[in-house]
Amino acid sequence: MKSGDTYRFSLSWPTETEEQILAGEFLSKLGNKKSRFLIQLICDYIEAHPEAINPKETIKFIVSSTSVGEKLTEMIKSMIQSELSGKNIIRQESDASDTAEKKDDISAADIDDMLENLDIWN
């Protein structure tokens, strides 16, 4: 809202998601530099989306609430997959008669199983 020669806004949001907490902590850390940061952020957005300043356009945001932990897990899975692509995994298969080794390509399910077995994820 414009008040004289300045614009004054008040922002608040709950601390329900990791994104909300991260944003709140970041803005708190900026201290008195929040305004300059937000002005630059908005100008960068408008530069990337010039249609946003058209008064006839409605601005729509699609917010996907993905936790930081989920993003990290997906990044780790991607890194493991690219590192291990083309390599085989040796599985111990046992049946009634004997134990046999079987070589397979590493799959996304294998990576999921590996990550589920890490203590850090529990």
Phi, psi and omega in degrees: 000136181275132179225098183069235181265009182231159172255135181231127180227153174235129180243142172205150176204158181286168177253058184267333182237164177297325179296317180296318179294315180300315180295316179298316179296319180297312180295324177298321181294332181289340179058232182281004181261009180302316184300312181298320180296311182295322177300314180295318180298315180294318178297320176297320179296314181297323177297321179281336182226072184299337179296343182295335182268358176289119184298340180274348181273141173265130180274124179239133177243134173254115183257121175253120182267090176251127183291156178301321179299318179294319179297316179297317179299316179296321178296317180296316178301317180297317180295318179296315181300315181291325179291323186261001183299136180085353179265156181257156174246138179261122180252140173271117178247128179242135172236188186298327186273310182202177178259129181238151175261141180228129178263132179226157169290150179283130182250170177299325178295323177297318180293318177301315179299317181297314181293325178295334181274356178280134179297330183297333181279350183262000000 
